[in-house]
Amino acid sequence: MTVQTESALTKAAASEWIVYVLRCADATLYTGITNDLPARLVTHNAGRGAKYTRGRLPVTLVYTELAVDRSAALRREREIKKLKPGEKRVLIGA
C-alpha cells in the first residue's frame, strides 16, 4: 500500500482539469475551465471571476466535464462556446 503525502495528493488533484458551465442570474450561460472547481465558483460569486460573470451574479453550476489535461479542457471549452444556445441547453440537460 502506498501512502501519499498531502502535497502529492494536491498535485494529483491539480492535474485534473474541469470544463464547467455556469448559469448567470440573467439566464445566460458562461463556460470556463479550472483545476479547482470549488475555489473557482467562490471566485465567480465574489465578483472576482471572469469579467462576463461579474455583472450577472449570482452564478450557479449547471454542468461539468472532466478533461485529461489543460489542453484538452481548452479545446472542449472552445467547442462548447461555439454551440448554439439550443445545443447548449441540450448539453446541460435544460
C-alpha positions in Angstrom: 0.0 0.0 0.0 1.4 3.4 -1.0 0.8 6.3 1.3 0.7 9.7 -0.5 1.6 12.9 1.2 -0.8 15.8 1.2 1.4 17.7 -1.3 1.3 14.6 -3.6 -2.5 14.5 -3.4 -2.7 18.2 -4.1 -0.5 17.8 -7.2 -2.6 14.9 -8.4 -5.8 16.9 -8.0 -4.3 19.9 -9.6 -3.6 17.9 -12.7 -7.3 17.2 -13.3 -9.0 19.8 -15.4 -12.7 20.5 -15.5 -14.7 22.2 -18.1 -17.8 23.9 -16.5 -20.9 25.8 -17.4 -22.5 28.4 -15.2 -26.0 29.8 -15.4 -25.9 33.5 -14.6 -28.6 35.5 -12.9 -29.8 36.8 -16.3 -30.2 33.2 -17.5 -27.2 33.4 -19.8 -24.6 30.6 -19.8 -20.8 31.0 -19.2 -18.3 28.3 -20.0 -14.8 28.0 -18.4 -12.1 25.7 -17.2 -10.4 25.2 -13.9 -8.4 22.7 -11.9 -10.1 23.8 -8.6 -13.8 24.0 -9.2 -14.9 24.8 -5.6 -12.4 27.7 -5.4 -13.4 28.9 -8.9 -17.1 29.0 -8.0 -16.3 31.1 -4.9 -14.2 33.5 -7.0 -17.0 33.9 -9.6 -19.7 34.6 -7.0 -17.4 37.0 -5.1 -17.3 39.1 -8.3 -13.6 38.4 -8.9 -14.1 35.8 -11.6 -14.5 36.4 -15.3 -15.5 39.9 -16.4 -18.6 38.4 -18.1 -20.0 36.9 -14.9 -19.2 40.0 -12.6 -22.3 41.8 -13.6 -24.5 38.7 -13.8 -24.3 37.4 -10.2 -25.1 35.1 -8.6 -24.0 32.2 -10.8 -24.9 28.5 -10.4 -23.0 25.5 -11.7 -25.1 23.6 -14.2 -22.6 21.3 -16.0 -19.1 19.8 -15.6 -17.0 17.6 -17.7 -13.5 16.2 -16.9 -10.6 16.7 -19.2 -7.3 14.8 -19.3 -5.2 17.9 -19.3 -5.4 21.7 -19.7 -5.0 21.5 -23.5 -8.0 19.1 -23.8 -10.0 21.3 -21.4 -9.3 24.4 -23.6 -10.3 22.5 -26.7 -13.6 21.3 -25.2 -14.3 24.8 -23.8 -13.9 26.2 -27.3 -16.3 23.6 -28.7 -18.9 24.3 -26.1 -18.6 28.1 -26.6 -19.3 27.6 -30.3 -22.6 25.7 -29.7 -25.8 27.5 -30.4 -28.0 28.3 -27.4 -30.3 25.4 -28.0 -27.4 23.0 -28.3 -26.0 24.2 -25.0 -29.4 23.7 -23.3 -29.4 20.1 -24.6 -25.8 19.6 -23.3 -26.7 20.8 -19.8 -30.0 19.0 -19.8 -32.1 22.0 -19.5 
